């Protein structure tokens, strides 16, 4: 019975801990544009609070007697219940993120107020209950590390329960109420754990619970440093992989859960009494996984979402198994248990801080993922004969020379192709980078040779222009990486966010006022603007998503334009005439409102805009809080009589046309779509991209100017709705149904 109660308590505390993470992060997403940095910042907070919990557990056992420590912990557990307002969980009323500055500090403060105390208490529970169990006299008390597997099993169950059960079945308010009920159950379970060992006396109690410093083998500084590094790499990799997956696909809880679930699963497997995966077997496969993950990074290639998902998750799981396996193999005696968890947690916090706080400041592009993969290779023990026979002088020289030759060969090929003007493509990428990475794989048995090969590949690939052309400026913010480039033919200036072009301007002065890419006059965007101008020649326009500012060139005298842009970097680049001249030439009086459109549009006068355009992207991802029932209701309030509501939904990974059709039907709006995909190569060379647009209006007459024009007649059609298409709300969305599973 005693073991069952402890397992249940640890399982429940960990499940609550990891249920609340995606729950509270999803509550924050609509306030911050749906950017993946929201989750990364939340993870830093969770990891830092976990470290504080482990620090409290460690110090309380060093300085408090057994029963005193138990009383203190039980009192702390009761605090969130006594502190009115913390249960059920909720965000502070009236708190809004800053518009012009980074919202990182605001996110951390909001989390501290809303969930900080219960998260701190739950995070300390696993090491504390393990130490209580070690003093119980149970036959397994001498080695309670197996309970860490139960803890991670609870964490995994909580994570999976959120996207599979709570999110699709319950509204957020019901989710928080259910979590609060689970916390009350945990309080009862923790009290039972204390009562079961409260009367215990004897040698096993004094040996494990005495307040004096335990006599145990000292842990060296290098061992602590290795624990930190082995915990750092998987923690950083979780955030790096999550960012990679959600740059072009919306940051939804399911994607957060997949990466974090594999991270936790690796702990469960390596700390099990009989690990089901051979540590040696995985050590030999990790080099291949690392190289496979580096291929799309080095070659700047885009693959279908399923391929990227499988690839990223495979490398995360492999590296986590190796690093956490090394931690499990080097775990100390039970007297050092809380210290071991403390250093392990410290490494996890450093990994989160590196990705969420340090990397966006010191790197102009997303370098943290490849660098951590290189670090994983450096931490991997050598295998095979090369490791056991030592390193002769010539072998050590080759550890330097062979990676250098690899890098020089790659660099030569890249520069020659650029000189010849050969444009990059998938076949060329496979030829250059595929061969180089296979060459690098031959270094795998010698750790530092392999690390040198990885660095050589990354260094050479930095000279590869890929799809970006000649990069003029790169800048990173909380919302992602923005690049200003000139294409390989020096005909166009482009603005990239992530890997997606968000604006294009002709370098030919005669065409510098011509909207290009997705916004050409011959495409759906031009037809929408023509219809809006014919209906309201003196109307006000609102555009959500600035990009390079191309749509400003549709403005006519007597019309006003307001841009809503969440990323200050994008606003600064679009207004810089050294890069783009759309705004200064076509709409110098246009107003740019910084901040999330859902928040900022609320303060705009009702019935003001004759045209509202939704063109908000993060990478290739559409922030889902802009396509919900509540969002459409807001747009309707701000739309003037006979006004038009347009959505640009061109997307490599998502098809949300059915979602918009359901929203229009729910709001009693007329809705049409045009897929302008039949774009010739000549048009592409002239700067036109295929695009898909959706337009809504209160009645069919409001769309007459659009559907009756010679250019648009027959091209705009109703959206076919699938059976069972549910309306998205702020509390419900199903992005998996919108993902394009092939390219």
Secondary structure, DSSP 8 states (H G I E B T S, - for coil): -HHHHHHHHHHHHHHHHHHHHHHHHHHHHTTTTT-THHHHHHHHHHHHHHHHHHHHHHHHHHHS-HHHHHHHHHHHHHHHHHSTTSSS----TT----SSS-SHHHHHHHHHHHHHHHHHHHHTHHHHHHHHHHTS--TTGGGTTHHHHHHHHHHHHHHHHIIIIIHHHS-HHHHHHHHHHHHHHHHHHHHHHHHHHHT--SHHHHHHH-SS--------HHHHHHHHHHHHHHHHHHHHHHHHHHSSS---HHHHHHHHHHHHHHHHHHTSTT-SS-HHHHHHHHHHHHHHHHHHHHHT----HHHHHHHHHHHHHHHHHHHHHHHHHT---GGGHHHHHHHHHHHHHHHHHIIIIIHHHH-SS--HHHHHHHHHHHHS---SHHHHS---HHHHHHHHHHHHHHHHHHHHHHHHHHHHT----HHHHIIIIIHHHHHHHTTTTSHHHHHHHHHHHHHHHTT--GGG-EEEEEEEETTEEEEEEE-TTS-EEEEEETTEEEEEEESSGGGTTS--BTT-TTSHHHHHHHHHHHH-TT-EEEEE--TT-GGGGG--TT-EEEEEES-HHHHHHHT-TTT--HHHHH-TT-EEEES-HHHHGGGS-TT-EEEEEE---BTTB--GGGSSHHHHHHHHHHEEEEEEEEEE---SSB--HHHHHHHHHHTT-EEEEEEE----HHHHHTTB--EEEEEEESSGGGGHHHHTSTTTTTT-EE----TT-----SS---GGGGB----
